[in-house]
Amino acid sequence: MFDSTLRWRRICLGMAAPACWLLAIPIAAQAPEKQPMVEEVFKNVQALKGIPVNQFMDTMGFFSAALGVNCTGCHVAESLQDWSKFAEDIPRKRMARNMIRMVETVNKTQFGGRRALTCWSCHRGAQAPQLIPSLAEQYNLPPEDANAIEIAPDGPKEPTADQLLDKYIQALGGAQKLAALTSFAAKGTMEGYDTYHMKVPLELYAKAPGQRTMVAHTQNGDSSTVFDGRAGWIAGVDRPVRLIPMMPGAELDGGKFDAELSFPGRIKQMLNQWRVGFPSTTIDDHTVNVMQGTGAGGTRFKLFFDAETGLLTRQVRYADTPIGMVPTQVDYADYREVAGVKMPHKMVITWTDGQANILLTEVQPNVAMDAGKFAKPLPAVVKPQGTR
């Protein structure tokens, strides 16, 4: 029932007009430890050669956010049923390539090579930039995007980074109880783009000081994200390469932070260059305090703490692509006590071409954990049709 063609259709619905304009028939099914370049995996790559395949997919997500359309915005409709059709050149694809070159030229000639202009700057989720001012937008205050705020020169200096992190540790149960939690195994469900918006079983395993494995049993096969303390891998039947290592930078920094945040007693050491100074903002009508830190690979993280409870409400991290920065957002809610430690039982992961809602229904603390749980996974295997 759920075959690879349907899966790629789901992916395209979450991507942009040009999100699939360079996609064609996959050439390689296996990924080496070093992430392959996009031209090793796809045919007819013309404007974005020489970047890792996952960074290429992030770039597709950027197009999706900027233009607000799916693959058929730049591809023939038949592409959703036949991958070979993605390689066909049509006027919309040629225009997309020209627009990339135009943006590169403007940044080079007008801004000294600095990325001052991106697709998002003009399109803002629309296929065509607006030419006439909108009175509705001018005179009606739009909802504030908490992610958009940045450190201001006159921003608040308190609470300090140490105060925010100390309050967070205390809100979770205190340093002593956090140190006593050394592993956990959880079960629950995941629902989102990858599961055709239906709930599927999910397993989550974590072991201190920073190992984490998450497995979703989707309709097409298992999808896994593994971090063993130093390296990480992503395996999924919905990906252009069935097993791929996390690449240095935002991907590896994100995998490492997610794993270490399972045991947040050492949060002060998880990132560096902690900074405050963000203006006040809200998430779901709750005032939050915002701070940022930097991962070992240079990735910028924003952390949003509920001003009243001190609990972590959201993290946002930013991955660089050839055309702009791409955010990944993780929201945390429904904190419940597990062995005296408050743990979020609801997580919503949102990125530019997908969203996953995770609900934990059962958490077993301090269980014996086999090292194999965090070993490099095997490439994902498509589940035969008709099986459960």
RAVEN-V8734 format. One record per backbone hydrogen bond with DSSP energy under -1.0 kcal/mol. NH is the residue of the N-H (numbers start at 0). CO is the residue of the C=O. E is the energy in kcal/mol with one decimal. If there is no record, write none. Layout:
NH_CO_E / NH_CO_E
//
This chain:
6_2_-2.0 / 7_3_-2.6 / 8_4_-1.7 / 9_5_-2.0 / 10_6_-2.2 / 11_7_-2.4 / 12_8_-1.9 / 13_10_-1.1 / 14_11_-1.7 / 20_17_-1.5 / 22_19_-1.4 / 26_40_-2.5 / 37_50_-2.7 / 39_36_-1.7 / 40_37_-1.3 / 41_37_-2.7 / 52_35_-2.3 / 55_51_-2.0 / 56_52_-1.9 / 57_53_-2.0 / 58_54_-2.0 / 59_55_-2.0 / 60_56_-1.8 / 61_57_-1.9 / 62_58_-2.0 / 63_59_-2.0 / 64_60_-2.3 / 65_61_-2.5 / 66_62_-2.6 / 67_63_-2.2 / 72_69_-2.2 / 73_70_-2.1 / 74_70_-1.5 / 78_75_-2.0 / 79_76_-1.5 / 80_77_-1.4 / 81_77_-1.6 / 84_81_-1.9 / 85_82_-1.9 / 86_83_-1.2 / 87_84_-1.5 / 93_89_-1.8 / 94_90_-2.4 / 95_91_-2.0 / 96_92_-2.1 / 97_93_-2.1 / 98_94_-2.3 / 99_95_-1.8 / 100_96_-2.0 / 101_97_-2.2 / 102_98_-2.4 / 103_99_-2.3 / 104_100_-2.2 / 105_101_-2.5 / 106_102_-2.4 / 107_103_-1.9 / 108_104_-3.1 / 109_105_-2.5 / 112_106_-2.6 / 113_110_-1.9 / 115_113_-1.7 / 122_118_-2.2 / 124_65_-2.4 / 125_122_-1.1 / 137_133_-2.0 / 138_134_-2.3 / 147_144_-1.7 / 151_276_-2.4 / 154_151_-2.1 / 163_159_-2.4 / 164_160_-2.5 / 165_161_-2.7 / 166_162_-2.2 / 167_163_-1.9 / 168_164_-2.4 / 169_165_-2.3 / 170_166_-2.4 / 171_167_-1.6 / 173_168_-2.4 / 177_173_-2.2 / 178_174_-2.2 / 179_175_-1.1 / 183_205_-2.1 / 184_363_-2.1 / 185_203_-3.3 / 186_361_-2.5 / 187_201_-2.0 / 188_358_-2.5 / 189_199_-2.2 / 190_356_-1.9 / 192_354_-1.5 / 194_191_-1.2 / 195_192_-1.3 / 196_191_-3.0 / 197_194_-1.2 / 199_189_-2.3 / 201_187_-2.2 / 202_214_-2.6 / 203_185_-2.5 / 204_212_-2.9 / 205_183_-2.2 / 206_210_-2.2 / 207_181_-2.7 / 210_206_-2.6 / 211_226_-2.4 / 212_204_-2.7 / 213_224_-2.4 / 214_202_-2.7 / 215_222_-2.8 / 216_200_-2.6 / 217_215_-1.4 / 217_220_-1.2 / 222_215_-2.5 / 223_234_-3.0 / 224_213_-2.2 / 225_232_-2.5 / 226_211_-2.6 / 227_230_-2.6 / 232_225_-2.4 / 233_243_-2.8 / 234_223_-2.8 / 235_241_-1.3 / 238_235_-1.1 / 241_28_-1.0 / 243_233_-2.3 / 245_231_-2.6 / 251_246_-1.7 / 252_248_-3.0 / 253_249_-2.4 / 254_250_-2.1 / 255_251_-2.5 / 256_252_-2.5 / 257_253_-2.5 / 258_254_-1.8 / 259_255_-2.6 / 260_256_-2.5 / 261_258_-1.0 / 262_259_-1.8 / 266_263_-1.8 / 268_265_-1.7 / 271_293_-2.5 / 274_291_-2.4 / 282_285_-2.3 / 285_282_-1.6 / 287_280_-2.3 / 288_304_-3.1 / 290_302_-2.0 / 291_274_-2.4 / 292_300_-1.8 / 293_271_-3.0 / 294_298_-2.9 / 297_294_-2.1 / 300_292_-2.8 / 301_315_-2.9 / 302_290_-3.1 / 303_313_-2.8 / 304_288_-3.0 / 305_310_-2.9 / 306_286_-2.7 / 309_305_-2.4 / 312_303_-3.4 / 313_303_-1.4 / 314_329_-2.2 / 315_301_-2.3 / 316_327_-2.3 / 317_299_-1.4 / 318_325_-3.0 / 325_318_-3.2 / 327_316_-2.4 / 328_349_-3.0 / 329_314_-2.8 / 330_347_-2.4 / 331_312_-2.6 / 332_345_-2.2 / 335_342_-2.3 / 337_340_-2.9 / 340_337_-1.6 / 341_171_-2.8 / 342_335_-3.0 / 344_333_-1.7 / 345_332_-1.8 / 346_357_-2.4 / 347_330_-1.9 / 348_355_-2.7 / 349_328_-3.1 / 350_353_-2.7 / 353_350_-1.4 / 355_348_-2.6 / 356_190_-3.3 / 357_346_-3.3 / 358_188_-2.3 / 359_344_-2.9 / 360_186_-2.5 / 361_186_-1.8 / 363_184_-3.0 / 365_182_-3.2 / 372_369_-2.0 / 373_370_-1.7 / 374_371_-1.3 / 379_241_-1.4 / 382_219_-3.9 / 386_383_-1.7
//
